[in-house]
Amino acid sequence: MDDVCRLERFYSRYRTDSFLSEINRVAAIGGCITVDDETAGLLDYAATCYLQSDGLFDITSGILRKVWDFKSHQLPTEEAIIRIKEKVGWHQLKWARPVLSFEVPGMEIDFGGVVKEYAVDRAATLCLQAGVQHGIVNLGGDIKIVGPHPDGSPWRIAIRHPRRPDSVLETLLLQAGALASSGDYERCITLNGIRYGHVLNPKTGWPVRHLAAVSVVGEFCVVAGSASTIGMLKESQGPAWLSDLGLPHLWVDVTGNVGGSLLKTES
């Protein structure tokens, strides 16, 4: 718990005293900053995800929240989206470990799509180092298995239906590995019968509109988390991308169709 709190203090965008806020104050003026090894590892991973997703997984895209207020029940104007997109793009900053440089003033980075899952993996590792052999780490639905139940039986983990909160889409039986999910149901607005979720495409500035939820099982939670997010961002190409990735997964599109290699295989 101390380590999870440490990561929150260090990388929370809600804390003005976090290292992430210090990075973004440098970004605001178009400067450069030297980062520690742990932050460098997260930046290396973010760079890999950016490349493997063809620029869709982009930790500079968090700034889009400045025009997308899901509590206002109003859509941003196209002009506002175009203006904010000028400050989005991993390709617009320079990462030469250990120095991160911002060549466009006013940009931001946000580790929200990486650090919670990283914290799950860290917590599980610390449990194992402490001699724990049976257990599960769960941070807001991001899960890592430390070990099966003492009798060797697997953990039963239910995946919620994105449109029916009281319904279970699938129940997985896991003895090892990690599970992470992405979806359009956590923060959204519905206008004129159209649902706009919080998963935003950094290239268009608009919410994704094809998949409603994606869950991925992997060895590490951080990998499962980024894969589920990229699957969402790939929209109509998401199911094929997830299939090619080769990790066990489950997806639901906005019309209710369900697919993936986890479907009815471990329930």
N, C-alpha and C positions, 0 to 999 in steps of 0.2 A: 504494500500500500504506500509506503514511503517513496518507493521508486516511481510509482504511477503519479503521485503528487509532485515529485520532482520534475517529471516530464511535463506535467501541466503547467507548473510555474515557469518552466524554461521556454515552452513553445506555444502557450496560449495567446491567441490574438486578443483576448478579452482583458489581458493584464498589461498595463502600461510598463510594468517593471520586468516583463519577460524578455528573453534574448531575442525572440521573434520580433517583438515591438522595437527593439533596438535596431535590428536589421531593417525593418520597414521605415524607421526614421532616416536611416542612411539612404534607403531607396527613394525616399521622398525628394531628396536633393540630388539624386543621380550620383551618389558616391560609391565607395567600395568598403568592404569590411572583411577582416580575417575571422574565420570561424574555427571552432574546436573540432576534434576528430568525430565526435558523435553527430554533430550537425553536418559535417562534411559527408558522412556516410548516408545521411538522409537525402542530401542534395545529389549525391551520386545515384541513389536509387530513383529519385525523382527524374533525373536526366535519362535514366534507362527507360522508365515508364513513358516519358515523353516520346522517345524514339520508337519504342515498340508499339505505341498507340497512334503513330502518325500524327503526333501533335495534339491529340485529344486529351490526354492526361497531362494537365499543365498546372503546376502549383502557383503560377502567377494569375490564374483566372479567378481567385477568390474575390478580387476587387469588383467583380461583376455584381456582388451583393449590394453595392452602393446604388445600383439602379433597380435591382429586384427586391422590393419590399413585399414579402408575402403576407404581411399583416395589413397592408393598405387596400387590398382587393382592387388594385389598379395595375395595368400593364405599363411598363416604361415605354417611352416614345422610341421610335427607331433612331432618331437623332441622338438621344441619350445613350443608346446602346453603341452606336457608331463611335461616339466620343470616348466612351470608357474602354472600348476594344483597342484603342490606340495604346493603352497601358497594359495590355495583355499579350503574353508571348514569351515563352522560355527562351526563344531564339534572340530576344532583344536584350538579354542579360549575358554576362560573361562569367563562366564558372571555371576557374583555374585553381584547383585545390591548393591551398586553403582559402583563396581570396575570391569573394563573390562581388562582382561589379555590376552596377546598374547604369546603363548608358542612356536610358530614357527616364527622366525624373518623374516621380509620381507613381511608379510601379509599386507593387506589394508582392510578397510571397505568403503562402498559407500552407502549413503542413497538415491541415485538417484531414486530408485524404490519406495520410500516411501514419501520423504519429500515434493515433489511438491504437491502431493495429500493431504498431511497433511496441507500444506499451504492453499489450497483451502478450506478445512473444517474450518480452523482457520479464514480465511477472512469472510466466511459466518456467523460464530458465532459472530464475531465482528460487522457485519452489523446488525444482529438481536438484539444484545445488544444495538446498537445505535438507535434502533427503526425502522429500515428499514423493510418493510413488503412485498415489491415487488422488485424482482431483481434476478440477476444471476451472479455467479462468474465463470470466464473462464480463466484458466491459461494454454495456449497452448493445448486446447482441453480437459483438465480435468475440469469437470464442477460440480458445486453444485448450486441447486436452493435455493434461499433465500425465495422466495414466488412467486406465480403466478402473471400474469399481474393484474393491479388494477381492471379490470372487471372480474377477476376470470378465464380468459382463460389461457391455458397452454402455456409454451414455446415450440416453434418448433425447434428441434435440429436435424440437418442432420448428418448422419454417412457417411463419404466418402468411396467410393470403394477403396480397397488397390491397385488395379492394374489400375484403371481408375480415375485419380485425379479429373477430371471434372464431374464425375458421383456420384450420391447419391445412396448409397446402401439401406438406410432406413431413414425415417424421424420419429422421436419420438416426442410425445406430453407429456411433463412432467410438472407437477404442483409442484412436490416436489422431494427430493432425489438427487442423484448424478450420474454422468456418467463418466466413464474412459475407455480408449481404449489402446490396445497394438498392435503392428504390425511390419512387417519386411520391411516396406516401407520408414522409415525415413532415415536410413543409411544402405546402402547395396552395394554389388558389384555383378556383373554377369560375370561369367567366364565359357566358353564352354557351354553356355546355361543354367547353373545352377545359381540360385540366392542365395546369402549368405547374410542374414540379420543380424542386430545388436543384436537380442535377443539370447544370448549365453547360452547353457546348461552347468551349472557348473560341471557336472559330466563327460561330454565328452570334454568340451572345444570348441565345434563346434556349429554353429548356428542351431536353430530349423528349420525343413524343412517341417512341415506338415500343420500348420495353417498360413495363411497370416495375419490375423487380428482377434482380439477379442474385443468386447465391452461389458461392464457389467454395469448394473444399481443397485445401492444400496442406503442405507440410508446415508452412508458416502463415500466420494470420496476415502479416503485411502483404504477402504475395496474393493471398485469397482476396484481400480487400481491394488492392489495386486492380486485380483481374475483374472483380465484380463491377467496379466503377467503369473500367474501360469497356466492358460488355454493354453497359447502359449507354455509354457515349457513342458506341458504334452503331446504335439504333438498328436499322433493318439488317445490317451486316453483323450485329452482335451475336446472334446464335451461331453463325458460321465461324466467327472469330473464336468464340468460346470452345467450339468443337475442335478447331485446329489447335487450340492451346493445349488440349489434352487433359485438363484437370476436371475432376467430377464437378458438375454444375447443374443448376436448375434455373430456368427463366420463365417469366410470365409476361406476355405482351399486353398492351392496353385494351385489346379486344377480348382477353381472357384465355387465349391459347397458351398452353403450357408445354415446355419441352426441356430437353437436357438429359445428360447421362445419369443423373441421380433419380430421375422419375421412376417411381415404383420399383427401384432396385434394392433399396435398403429400408423400406417402410415395413 
